[in-house]
Amino acid sequence: MRRRRGDSDLEKWGAFNEAIFAHAIERYGKEEVAKWLWEIWNEASGEFDGTPGQFADLSEQVYLAKERIEKAYGARILMGLEIRRA
């Protein structure tokens, strides 16, 4: 994220994530979605190119969206990263 994002952009990011969570639950069911681990940022390079503050702002919007959807659907959404050991 090379440019500074305003509050409006962050709200759109939150609404986008809320729509993704809702779509997943509506399509696959809350029991199936409860098995998944969701990541906040997943770039091909594995790195976020913004500042720590920008990542915190993005993360906050995702977690707020998660909470709204969990409440609306009575669902459980797991956030995290699965680490696989060889």
C-alpha positions as CSV (number, residue, x, y, z in Angstrom):
1,M,0.0,0.0,0.0
2,R,2.1,2.9,-1.2
3,R,-0.5,5.7,-0.8
4,R,-2.2,6.8,2.4
5,R,-5.7,5.5,2.7
6,G,-8.4,7.7,4.2
7,D,-11.2,6.6,6.5
8,S,-13.5,6.1,3.5
9,D,-11.2,3.6,1.9
10,L,-10.8,1.8,5.2
11,E,-14.6,1.6,5.6
12,K,-14.8,0.2,2.0
13,W,-12.2,-2.4,2.9
14,G,-14.2,-3.4,5.9
15,A,-17.4,-3.6,3.9
16,F,-15.6,-5.7,1.2
17,N,-14.4,-8.2,3.8
18,E,-17.8,-8.3,5.4
19,A,-19.3,-9.2,2.0
20,I,-16.7,-12.0,1.5
21,F,-17.4,-13.5,4.9
22,A,-21.2,-13.3,4.3
23,H,-20.8,-14.9,0.9
24,A,-18.8,-17.7,2.2
25,I,-21.3,-18.5,4.9
26,E,-24.3,-18.3,2.6
27,R,-22.6,-20.5,0.0
28,Y,-20.8,-23.1,2.1
29,G,-22.6,-22.8,5.5
30,K,-21.4,-21.6,8.8
31,E,-20.3,-25.1,10.0
32,E,-17.9,-25.4,7.0
33,V,-16.7,-21.8,7.2
34,A,-15.9,-22.4,10.9
35,K,-13.2,-24.9,9.9
36,W,-11.3,-22.3,7.7
37,L,-8.5,-20.1,8.8
38,W,-8.7,-16.6,7.3
39,E,-5.7,-14.4,6.7
40,I,-5.8,-10.6,6.6
41,W,-3.2,-10.2,3.9
42,N,-1.9,-12.8,1.5
43,E,0.4,-11.4,-1.1
44,A,2.3,-13.7,-3.4
45,S,5.6,-12.3,-2.0
46,G,4.3,-13.0,1.6
47,E,5.0,-9.4,2.6
48,F,2.8,-6.3,3.1
49,D,4.4,-3.3,1.7
50,G,2.7,-0.7,3.9
51,T,3.6,0.7,7.3
52,P,2.8,-1.2,10.5
53,G,0.2,1.5,11.2
54,Q,-1.5,0.9,7.9
55,F,-1.5,-2.9,8.5
56,A,-3.1,-2.3,11.9
57,D,-5.8,-0.1,10.3
58,L,-6.5,-2.8,7.7
59,S,-6.6,-5.5,10.4
60,E,-9.0,-3.5,12.6
61,Q,-11.5,-3.3,9.7
62,V,-11.2,-7.0,9.0
63,Y,-11.8,-7.9,12.7
64,L,-14.8,-5.5,12.9
65,A,-16.3,-7.0,9.8
66,K,-15.7,-10.5,11.3
67,E,-17.5,-9.5,14.5
68,R,-20.5,-8.1,12.6
69,I,-20.8,-11.3,10.5
70,E,-20.4,-13.6,13.5
71,K,-23.2,-11.7,15.3
72,A,-25.5,-11.5,12.2
73,Y,-25.1,-15.2,11.3
74,G,-24.4,-16.8,14.6
75,A,-21.2,-18.0,13.0
76,R,-17.6,-18.5,14.0
77,I,-14.8,-17.1,11.8
78,L,-11.2,-18.1,12.7
79,M,-8.5,-15.6,11.9
80,G,-4.9,-16.8,11.7
81,L,-2.2,-18.5,9.7
82,E,-1.7,-22.2,9.6
83,I,1.9,-23.2,10.0
84,R,2.8,-26.5,8.6
85,R,5.8,-28.4,9.8
86,A,7.8,-30.7,7.6
